[in-house]
Amino acid sequence: MANTSTRTLRLLSLLQTHKYWPGMELAERLDVSARTLRRDVDRLRALGYPVEARRGVEGGYQLAAGAALPPLMVDDEEAVALVVGLQAATATTAPGVAEASVRALAKLVQVLPPRLRRRVEAVRAMTIAGGWGGQPGPAVDTGVLTTIALACRDTERIRFGYTAADGRRTDRHVEPHRMVSLGRRWYLVAYDLIRHDWRSFRLDRLTDPHTDGSRFLPRELPAADAAEFVRSGMDNLPGLHRVEVLVDAPAATVRERIGRWCTIEEIDSGHCRVWMTADSLDWPTMALGVVEAEFRIVQPPELVAQLRNWADRFHRAAMLDPESGSLDAPRVTGSGPATSA
């Protein structure tokens, strides 16, 4: 019979593979007595696993949903699927999903055995992500994401090579603070130990990140948060659109819906001013639709033209007959004159 720890892990694995196990069958699979099985179940409960028991001749056990998420056991195939799925989620624009996915990815990759890491990389290399229209963001290596995520978490200094927009390459030594997913790109916010100032770095321009083995005490960031620091640094970059909009909605409502990607200033209880910086006007257009409120564009004029173009296309689509695919014909009521739909 296996030792207690091994047997308990085996029991957990079995409970996670079936919704319900008859007690006798489960005891036979573990090669233990019913009394020993009950003790092992109690150990799992003490670790936070909500194991339910059904008494009687046909009684048994099943793993139920609990109030907290206990540690999970996954096999090789499931581990690869989790990593690939989390990696795909790092490209999402849903609030908080990308950042949470990177944190989870870093924890999982850290404990993967080498054979599974090779499989994950093979699947990643042969997979093309399907984005939501527009130009896809530059690819960021999974190893770069996880290495930096762990360094941020563990407050460890890192070194890496960095290529600027003009092609000039430099070596950097930084204290990493946070990673930011903004638009279609990933950024690292860190304190540069060579230039003695805060900087943001695009992860797709960063190579060979590695820790130097030293820890540091976190410094105070000169901004409300890392996302705000990156946005403020983008204001002076060429080729970007600076959007300013007056919205007829409370600042708290707008902040809840799109606040992660813009700066919001309250005007009064029912109005606010919104600023966005983007390399394409597609995202501000979609974001303003998500707000679900009346608004007025202050700048740029190109956004007004884009909204008119989108409005014309949406209007034509709304006028199409879903069955024939042609514009709705005027309706005739009795023998009277035709009226528009």
Backbone torsions as a table, in degrees:
resi	resn	phi	psi	omega
1	MET	NA	139.0	-178.4
2	ALA	-67.5	159.1	178.2
3	ASN	-67.7	169.0	-171.8
4	THR	-60.1	-45.3	-176.9
5	SER	-64.1	-45.4	179.4
6	THR	-63.7	-41.1	-178.5
7	ARG	-67.2	-38.0	179.2
8	THR	-65.3	-40.6	176.6
9	LEU	-64.9	-38.7	177.5
10	ARG	-63.9	-41.1	177.7
11	LEU	-61.0	-44.5	179.2
12	LEU	-60.9	-43.4	179.6
13	SER	-61.1	-41.9	179.3
14	LEU	-65.9	-41.7	-179.8
15	LEU	-64.8	-28.8	-179.9
16	GLN	-81.9	-12.3	-178.2
17	THR	-95.9	-18.0	179.6
18	HIS	-131.7	146.0	179.2
19	LYS	-67.7	-37.2	-177.2
20	TYR	-144.9	137.1	178.2
21	TRP	-121.4	123.8	169.8
22	PRO	-60.8	141.0	-174.7
23	GLY	-58.0	-45.1	-177.6
24	MET	-64.5	-42.4	-179.8
25	GLU	-64.7	-40.8	-180.0
26	LEU	-65.9	-41.4	178.2
27	ALA	-63.2	-39.3	178.5
28	GLU	-65.9	-40.6	179.2
29	ARG	-62.5	-32.7	-179.5
30	LEU	-92.0	-8.7	-178.9
31	ASP	59.4	49.1	178.5
32	VAL	-135.1	170.5	176.2
33	SER	-83.0	166.3	178.1
34	ALA	-61.7	-34.8	179.9
35	ARG	-67.0	-43.8	178.5
36	THR	-64.7	-38.2	178.1
37	LEU	-60.8	-42.7	179.3
38	ARG	-61.8	-40.1	178.8
39	ARG	-65.2	-40.1	178.9
40	ASP	-65.9	-37.6	176.4
41	VAL	-62.9	-40.9	178.4
42	ASP	-63.0	-35.3	177.6
43	ARG	-64.2	-42.9	178.1
44	LEU	-62.8	-40.7	178.1
45	ARG	-62.2	-39.2	178.8
46	ALA	-64.8	-25.9	178.1
47	LEU	-86.1	-0.9	176.8
48	GLY	103.9	4.8	179.9
49	TYR	-89.0	121.1	-177.6
50	PRO	-80.8	87.3	179.6
51	VAL	-92.7	119.9	178.8
52	GLU	-94.0	144.7	-179.4
53	ALA	-119.7	141.1	174.7
54	ARG	-115.1	122.5	-175.2
55	ARG	-85.3	168.3	177.4
56	GLY	108.8	-179.6	-177.7
57	VAL	-60.7	-40.4	-179.8
58	GLU	-100.1	27.1	-178.5
59	GLY	-69.8	166.6	-179.1
60	GLY	-173.6	-162.0	-173.7
61	TYR	-135.6	151.2	172.7
62	GLN	-150.7	151.4	179.5
63	LEU	-88.9	121.9	-177.1
64	ALA	-105.0	170.7	175.0
65	ALA	-73.8	139.6	-178.4
66	GLY	-115.8	-176.4	179.7
67	ALA	-81.5	-18.0	179.7
68	ALA	-137.0	164.0	-178.8
69	LEU	-92.7	109.8	177.5
70	PRO	-80.3	170.7	176.4
71	PRO	-59.2	144.4	-179.1
72	LEU	-109.2	150.6	173.3
73	MET	-110.1	126.9	179.4
74	VAL	-129.8	150.8	176.8
75	ASP	-87.0	-177.7	-175.5
76	ASP	-60.1	-46.5	-178.3
77	GLU	-62.5	-41.3	-179.8
78	GLU	-67.3	-36.3	178.7
79	ALA	-64.1	-43.4	178.1
80	VAL	-63.4	-43.0	179.7
81	ALA	-62.2	-39.5	179.4
82	LEU	-63.9	-44.7	-178.6
83	VAL	-64.1	-46.5	-179.3
84	VAL	-63.4	-41.9	179.0
85	GLY	-65.1	-42.0	178.6
86	LEU	-66.2	-37.9	178.6
87	GLN	-63.0	-41.5	177.9
88	ALA	-63.7	-35.2	-178.7
89	ALA	-70.4	-19.4	178.8
90	THR	-67.7	-15.0	179.6
91	ALA	-94.0	2.1	-176.5
92	THR	-75.0	158.7	175.0
93	THR	-106.6	6.5	178.6
94	ALA	-68.0	139.0	-175.7
95	PRO	-55.7	123.4	174.4
96	GLY	79.3	-16.7	-174.8
97	VAL	-69.0	-44.8	-177.3
98	ALA	-61.4	-48.1	-178.4
99	GLU	-64.2	-43.2	178.9
100	ALA	-64.5	-35.3	178.9
101	SER	-65.2	-39.9	178.6
102	VAL	-65.8	-40.5	178.8
103	ARG	-62.6	-45.1	179.2
104	ALA	-65.8	-38.7	179.5
105	LEU	-63.0	-40.9	-180.0
106	ALA	-62.7	-41.8	-180.0
107	LYS	-65.7	-39.9	-176.5
108	LEU	-73.1	-45.9	-179.2
109	VAL	-62.8	-32.1	-178.3
110	GLN	-60.2	-30.5	-175.8
111	VAL	-107.5	4.7	178.7
112	LEU	-71.4	135.2	173.4
113	PRO	-69.3	157.0	-176.2
114	PRO	-53.6	-38.1	-177.2
115	ARG	-64.0	-36.1	179.4
116	LEU	-76.1	-32.2	177.0
117	ARG	-62.7	-40.0	178.9
118	ARG	-64.1	-40.4	179.2
119	ARG	-66.0	-41.2	179.5
120	VAL	-61.7	-44.3	-179.9
121	GLU	-64.5	-36.6	178.7
122	ALA	-65.5	-44.3	178.2
123	VAL	-63.3	-42.9	-179.1
124	ARG	-62.1	-42.4	-176.6
125	ALA	-66.6	-27.2	-176.8
126	MET	-102.9	15.4	-178.8
127	THR	-116.5	134.6	175.8
128	ILE	-109.1	122.6	-180.0
129	ALA	-76.9	139.0	176.7
130	GLY	-98.9	115.3	-176.2
131	GLY	-94.1	176.9	179.2
132	TRP	-89.8	66.4	175.4
133	GLY	69.0	174.4	179.1
134	GLY	71.1	-178.3	178.6
135	GLN	-79.7	133.7	178.5
136	PRO	-69.0	153.6	178.5
137	GLY	-73.3	161.7	178.3
138	PRO	-64.1	142.6	-177.0
139	ALA	-69.9	140.6	176.0
140	VAL	-122.0	126.6	-178.2
141	ASP	-62.8	138.3	179.7
142	THR	-59.2	-37.8	179.1
143	GLY	-62.2	-37.3	177.3
144	VAL	-64.3	-47.0	179.8
145	LEU	-58.2	-49.5	-175.4
146	THR	-70.5	-38.5	178.9
147	THR	-61.2	-45.2	-178.3
148	ILE	-72.2	-37.8	178.1
149	ALA	-60.1	-43.0	179.0
150	LEU	-67.5	-38.0	178.9
151	ALA	-65.5	-40.0	176.1
152	CYS	-62.6	-43.9	-178.0
153	ARG	-65.0	-41.4	-173.9
154	ASP	-93.8	4.9	-177.1
155	THR	47.4	56.8	177.2
156	GLU	-113.1	134.8	177.9
157	ARG	-67.7	146.7	179.6
158	ILE	-131.8	155.6	174.1
159	ARG	-119.4	147.1	178.1
160	PHE	-163.3	163.2	173.0
161	GLY	-92.9	144.4	-177.2
162	TYR	-136.6	132.3	178.5
163	THR	-107.5	118.5	-178.1
164	ALA	-75.7	174.4	-178.5
165	ALA	-61.9	-29.0	-179.7
166	ASP	-86.5	5.5	178.2
167	GLY	90.2	-3.6	-179.1
168	ARG	-77.1	131.4	-177.7
169	ARG	-105.0	136.3	178.4
170	THR	-135.3	159.3	173.8
171	ASP	-97.9	133.3	-176.1
172	ARG	-119.8	147.7	175.9
173	HIS	-131.7	113.4	-169.3
174	VAL	-135.5	164.7	168.8
175	GLU	-106.1	103.9	-174.5
176	PRO	-68.7	140.2	-179.4
177	HIS	-110.0	-64.8	179.4
178	ARG	-150.8	158.2	169.7
179	MET	-101.7	146.6	-177.1
180	VAL	-128.9	130.7	172.7
181	SER	-99.9	111.9	-175.3
182	LEU	-132.8	123.3	-176.1
183	GLY	63.7	-122.5	179.3
184	ARG	-111.8	20.6	-176.4
185	ARG	-131.1	157.9	174.1
186	TRP	-107.5	141.7	178.9
187	TYR	-130.2	149.5	170.6
188	LEU	-109.4	127.1	172.9
189	VAL	-100.0	124.6	-174.2
190	ALA	-152.7	160.0	174.3
191	TYR	-93.0	119.5	-177.5
192	ASP	-80.8	115.6	-176.7
193	LEU	-75.9	-16.2	178.4
194	ILE	-87.8	-42.1	-179.1
195	ARG	-93.4	-4.8	176.4
196	HIS	54.9	49.3	179.1
197	ASP	-162.0	163.6	177.3
198	TRP	-76.7	141.0	179.8
199	ARG	-140.3	158.7	169.2
200	SER	-118.5	140.8	-175.9
201	PHE	-127.2	131.6	173.1
202	ARG	-73.2	128.2	-174.6
203	LEU	-69.1	-26.3	178.9
204	ASP	-73.3	-11.4	176.4
205	ARG	-102.5	6.4	-174.2
206	LEU	-106.2	135.2	-177.5
207	THR	-129.2	148.3	172.6
208	ASP	50.2	55.5	175.0
209	PRO	-73.3	136.2	177.6
210	HIS	-153.7	146.3	-179.7
211	THR	-77.3	152.5	178.7
212	ASP	-101.2	6.6	176.5
213	GLY	87.3	2.0	-178.2
214	SER	-110.9	145.7	177.8
215	ARG	-99.9	167.4	179.7
216	PHE	-148.5	158.7	174.0
217	LEU	-87.7	126.3	-177.5
218	PRO	-58.0	137.4	177.1
219	ARG	-91.8	164.5	178.2
220	GLU	-82.2	124.1	-179.5
221	LEU	-75.0	132.7	-179.2
222	PRO	-80.0	50.1	179.1
223	ALA	-165.0	165.7	-179.2
224	ALA	-61.9	-40.1	175.9
225	ASP	-159.0	176.8	-176.0
226	ALA	-64.6	-38.0	179.9
227	ALA	-63.2	-41.2	178.3
228	GLU	-65.2	-36.2	178.3
229	PHE	-63.0	-43.2	179.6
230	VAL	-66.8	-44.2	-179.4
231	ARG	-61.4	-41.7	-179.5
232	SER	-66.1	-32.2	178.6
233	GLY	-74.1	-20.3	-179.6
234	MET	-82.3	-14.5	-173.5
235	ASP	-60.7	-28.6	-176.9
236	ASN	-101.2	6.6	-179.3
237	LEU	-81.3	142.1	178.6
238	PRO	-73.6	158.2	174.8
239	GLY	79.3	10.1	-179.7
240	LEU	-111.6	152.1	178.3
241	HIS	-96.3	127.6	174.8
242	ARG	-100.3	114.1	-174.1
243	VAL	-106.8	133.1	174.6
244	GLU	-130.7	127.8	-174.1
245	VAL	-138.6	140.8	171.8
246	LEU	-98.3	124.6	-174.1
247	VAL	-115.9	133.6	177.9
248	ASP	-87.2	67.8	178.8
249	ALA	-159.7	153.0	178.3
250	PRO	-60.7	145.4	-179.1
251	ALA	-58.3	-37.4	-178.7
252	ALA	-63.4	-38.1	179.4
253	THR	-66.7	-45.7	-179.9
254	VAL	-65.7	-39.3	-179.4
255	ARG	-64.0	-37.0	179.4
256	GLU	-65.6	-33.1	-174.5
257	ARG	-89.7	-40.4	-176.7
258	ILE	-136.2	12.7	-174.3
259	GLY	-61.7	-21.5	-178.4
260	ARG	-68.5	-22.1	-173.5
261	TRP	-116.0	10.9	-177.8
262	CYS	-153.6	172.6	175.3
263	THR	-107.3	133.3	-174.2
264	ILE	-124.6	131.6	178.8
265	GLU	-121.8	126.5	179.9
266	GLU	-74.1	130.9	175.1
267	ILE	-95.2	-53.0	172.2
268	ASP	-152.7	-168.0	-173.4
269	SER	-64.3	-20.7	-177.5
270	GLY	-121.2	7.3	-176.7
271	HIS	-142.3	152.2	177.9
272	CYS	-151.9	164.8	177.7
273	ARG	-112.3	134.7	-176.1
274	VAL	-121.9	132.8	174.6
275	TRP	-117.7	138.1	174.7
276	MET	-136.7	149.9	173.0
277	THR	-126.3	124.8	-175.3
278	ALA	-148.5	153.7	177.3
279	ASP	-86.9	-3.5	176.5
280	SER	-145.5	146.0	178.8
281	LEU	-81.5	-4.6	178.9
282	ASP	-62.4	-45.6	-177.6
283	TRP	-64.8	-48.3	176.0
284	PRO	-57.0	-36.5	178.7
285	THR	-62.6	-47.3	179.5
286	MET	-66.7	-39.5	-179.0
287	ALA	-62.5	-41.7	179.0
288	LEU	-65.3	-31.7	174.9
289	GLY	-67.8	-36.5	-179.8
290	VAL	-66.2	-31.2	-178.4
291	VAL	-60.9	-32.9	178.8
292	GLU	58.9	48.8	178.5
293	ALA	-149.2	159.6	175.2
294	GLU	-67.8	147.8	179.3
295	PHE	-152.7	163.1	177.2
296	ARG	-132.2	130.8	-177.8
297	ILE	-83.3	126.9	175.0
298	VAL	-90.0	-44.6	177.3
299	GLN	-160.3	156.1	-2.8
300	PRO	-90.3	164.2	178.1
301	PRO	-64.6	-25.0	178.9
302	GLU	-62.1	-29.3	179.3
303	LEU	-69.5	-34.4	176.3
304	VAL	-61.3	-45.9	179.7
305	ALA	-62.7	-39.4	-180.0
306	GLN	-65.9	-42.1	179.7
307	LEU	-62.9	-39.0	177.4
308	ARG	-62.8	-40.9	179.2
309	ASN	-64.1	-46.0	178.6
310	TRP	-63.2	-42.3	-178.1
311	ALA	-61.5	-41.6	179.1
312	ASP	-61.7	-44.6	-179.0
313	ARG	-67.2	-41.6	178.4
314	PHE	-65.6	-39.1	179.6
315	HIS	-63.5	-43.0	179.0
316	ARG	-64.0	-39.6	179.1
317	ALA	-64.7	-38.0	-179.6
318	ALA	-68.9	-24.3	-178.5
319	MET	-87.1	-8.5	-177.9
320	LEU	-73.5	140.5	172.3
321	ASP	-75.0	119.1	-176.0
322	PRO	-61.3	-23.3	-178.3
323	GLU	-86.3	-44.6	-176.7
324	SER	-93.5	-21.1	-177.9
325	GLY	77.9	6.8	178.6
326	SER	-109.6	167.4	179.7
327	LEU	-61.6	142.7	178.8
328	ASP	-57.9	131.0	177.2
329	ALA	-80.6	154.8	176.7
330	PRO	-59.4	142.1	178.9
331	ARG	-88.4	142.5	178.9
332	VAL	-110.2	125.4	-179.2
333	THR	-107.2	110.9	-177.6
334	GLY	58.2	-134.1	178.8
335	SER	-102.5	8.1	-177.4
336	GLY	-78.9	-176.9	-179.1
337	PRO	-68.8	158.3	-179.9
338	ALA	-72.7	144.7	176.5
339	THR	-126.4	149.3	-179.2
340	SER	-77.6	155.1	-177.9
341	ALA	-73.2	NA	NA
